[in-house]
Amino acid sequence: MPQIIGATFVLAVADLASSKRYYVETLGFSIDLEVDGWLFLSRGACRLRLGDCPGIRPMTEAPDHSWFAYLQVDDATALHAEWVANGVTLWHPLSDRPWGMREFAIVTPDGHRIVCGEPLPDRA
């Protein structure tokens, strides 16, 4: 059976230049490629493509469970501390969840919700 060997999240953003600053300076992503109307980013195994869509309806108007990504990370506590120090807006605080994950969630300036989770030591 063919296997999925990677994943890329594609996001519409209202202001590509502003989003570039946020994802690079605040979230620590690296720029892989810039082409007209598109920005390709990465951090570790996570790949993003940001598409310039001026006038797009913000994701903050979507229902509460409209996430764009769930990222499994190796140290949720450290990533949480890094992003909070960089001024992210938290959607859910860092907490140990009954399904065996230490999680937190943020909301980007465009309203995209990113949940980050690490398996708890007794569940890893």
C-alpha positions in Angstrom: 0.0 0.0 0.0 1.4 3.5 -0.8 2.4 5.5 2.2 2.0 9.1 3.1 5.5 10.5 3.6 4.8 14.1 4.6 2.2 16.7 5.1 1.9 20.3 4.2 -0.7 22.7 5.5 -2.0 25.4 3.1 -3.4 28.5 4.7 -5.1 31.6 3.2 -3.9 34.8 4.8 -5.1 38.3 4.4 -1.7 40.0 4.4 1.2 37.9 3.2 3.9 40.3 4.4 2.4 40.5 7.9 2.0 36.8 8.1 5.6 36.3 6.9 6.8 38.3 9.9 4.5 36.4 12.3 5.5 32.9 11.2 9.2 33.7 11.0 9.7 36.0 13.9 7.1 34.8 16.4 6.7 31.1 15.5 10.3 30.4 14.4 9.6 29.1 10.9 12.2 29.3 8.1 11.5 30.5 4.6 12.0 27.8 2.0 10.6 29.6 -1.0 8.8 32.8 -2.0 7.0 33.1 -5.2 4.3 35.6 -6.4 1.5 35.3 -3.8 2.9 32.4 -2.0 5.3 31.7 0.9 6.6 28.2 1.7 7.8 27.7 5.3 9.1 25.0 7.5 10.0 24.2 11.1 11.2 20.7 11.8 8.9 18.3 10.0 6.1 20.9 9.7 5.6 22.5 6.2 3.3 25.4 5.5 2.2 27.2 2.4 0.7 30.7 3.0 -1.4 32.0 0.1 -2.0 35.8 -0.2 -5.8 36.2 -0.1 -6.6 39.9 0.6 -10.2 40.3 1.9 -10.5 36.6 3.0 -13.0 35.9 5.7 -11.0 35.5 9.0 -10.9 32.0 10.5 -12.0 33.6 13.8 -15.5 33.6 12.3 -15.3 29.7 11.9 -16.7 27.4 14.6 -14.6 26.7 17.7 -13.3 23.3 16.4 -12.1 24.5 13.0 -8.4 23.8 13.5 -5.9 24.0 10.8 -3.3 21.7 12.4 -2.4 19.5 15.2 1.4 19.3 15.6 3.0 16.6 17.5 6.1 18.1 19.2 8.9 16.7 21.3 8.7 19.3 24.1 5.3 21.0 24.4 6.4 22.9 27.6 9.5 24.4 25.9 7.6 25.3 22.7 4.8 26.9 24.8 7.3 29.0 26.7 9.0 30.1 23.5 5.9 31.1 21.8 4.4 32.8 24.9 7.6 34.8 25.3 7.2 35.8 21.6 3.7 37.1 22.3 1.4 34.5 20.7 -2.3 34.5 21.5 -3.2 31.3 23.4 -6.4 29.6 22.5 -6.0 26.9 25.2 -3.3 26.9 27.9 -0.7 24.2 28.4 -2.3 21.2 30.2 -2.1 17.4 30.5 -5.1 16.0 28.7 -7.0 12.7 29.6 -6.1 11.2 26.2 -2.4 11.1 27.2 -1.1 14.3 25.6 0.4 17.6 27.0 -1.2 20.2 24.8 -1.7 23.9 24.2 -3.2 25.8 21.3 -2.6 29.2 19.7 -4.6 31.5 17.4 -2.7 33.2 14.6 -3.5 36.8 13.6 -5.6 35.4 10.7 -7.5 33.2 13.2 -6.0 29.9 12.3 -5.9 27.6 15.3 -2.8 25.5 15.9 -2.8 22.8 18.6 0.5 21.4 19.7 0.8 18.1 21.7 3.4 15.9 23.2 2.7 12.3 24.5 2.9 12.2 28.3 5.8 10.2 29.5 3.7 7.2 30.7 2.0 7.2 27.2 5.1 7.6 25.0 
